[in-house]
Amino acid sequence: QVQLVESGGGLVQPGGSLRLSCSASGRAFGHLLMGWFRQAPGKEREFVACISWHGGNTHYANSVRGRFTISRQNDKNMVYLQMNNLKPEDTAVYYCAADDTLRQYPVVDVPGYNHWGQGAQVTVSS
């Protein structure tokens, strides 16, 4: 079993930055494909970014490419999402996700991940 805990959410003005962190435990972190998703009120959960097990490959949704950066530190069992130039439409609950079934990278759909964190609220508003 994999346990994921997000932190770092909050309220930020448009154009500002936030960094989300996700701590993983319970399974060899280096074998996990990691991703970030988000869900706004009344909308379905959507893919944001994912990163390969070694961190050498990243993939982003078109809506965040160039503004968000996903990274990981395997020696610390951590994955991060640096979010810059935030927009009101980025407001959502952000979820960290992990897949330990050795799916082929990239994995961009919700069913592709079998472990989820509890979510962190990000609100972009003036």
N, C-alpha and C positions, 0 to 999 in steps of 0.2 A: 504494500500500500504506500502511496505517496501523499504526503501532507504539504499543502501549499498555503502560504500566508502572505497576503499583499500588505504593503504599507506605502505611505507617501502621498495619498490623495489629499484633496483639499479644494479651497476656493482660490481662483486666480483670475486676474483681469485679462481681457483679450490682448493677445500679443505676448503674454507672459509664458513662463516655463514651469514645469513640474517634472520630478523624477519619481516614477513608481518603482518599488522594489518588491521582489517575490523571493521568499525563503522557502527552500524545499528540503524535505527530510523523508526518511523511510526507504529510500531506494538509491542505488548508485546514480548520482546526479549526471554524471558524464554519459550515461546511456539514455537520457531523456531528451526527446524533442520538446522544445518549450515554445509557447505562444502566448500572445496577449489578445484578448477579445474585449468588446465593450457592448453595453446594452443601455440604450436610452429609453426613457419612459414611453411605453406604448409601441416600442419597436423590438424587432428580433435581435438576438445577440449576433454581433458581426465580427468578422476577423479584422485584426489590426496589424499584427506582425508575428513572425515566427523566426526561430533561429535553430540551426542544426546543432547536433550534440557537441561538436567541437568548436562551435562559434564562428566557423569560417564562412558560413552562408547565412544570409538574412533575406527575408521577403516581406513586403509591405503591401497593405491595401493602398489603392491609388489615392484615397482621400488623405492619407497621412504621409505618403512618401515625400521625402525632402524636409519634413518637419519633425518626425519621430525617429528615434534610433533605439533598436533593441540590442542588448548585449548580455553577456553572461560571464560569470566567474566560477568555473567548475571547482576550484579549490575551496570556495566559500559556499557552494551550493546556492548561488544567487543568480537571478536574472533581473534585468532592469529594463525600463522603458523611459527613455529621456524624451520629453515632449516639449517642443519649442514652438513659438509663434501660435499659441493656442487660440482657437476660435470658439465662439459660443456653441457651434454645432459639435464640438468635441465633448460637450457635457454628457456624461454617462457614468455608469458603474463599470469599472475596468476589472477584468478577470484574468488572472494568471492560469495557464493551462499546461498540462504535461501529458505526453504520450510515451508509454513504456512498452509499446507493442512492436517497435521497430518498423513503423510505417515509413514509406519512402518520402523524404523531404522534397518539396515543402508540403505541409498539411494546413489547409486554409479553412476547413469546415469544422463546425462544432462537434459532430460525431467522431471526428478524427482524434479527439483527445479524450482520455479516460480518467483524468484527474483534474479537479478544479479547486481554485481558492474561493474564499468567501466574498471577494470583491472589494474594491475601494472606490469611493465616490470622488469623481472629478467634476467640478463645477466651474465653468468659464463664464464670468459675468462681470459687468462693470457696476 
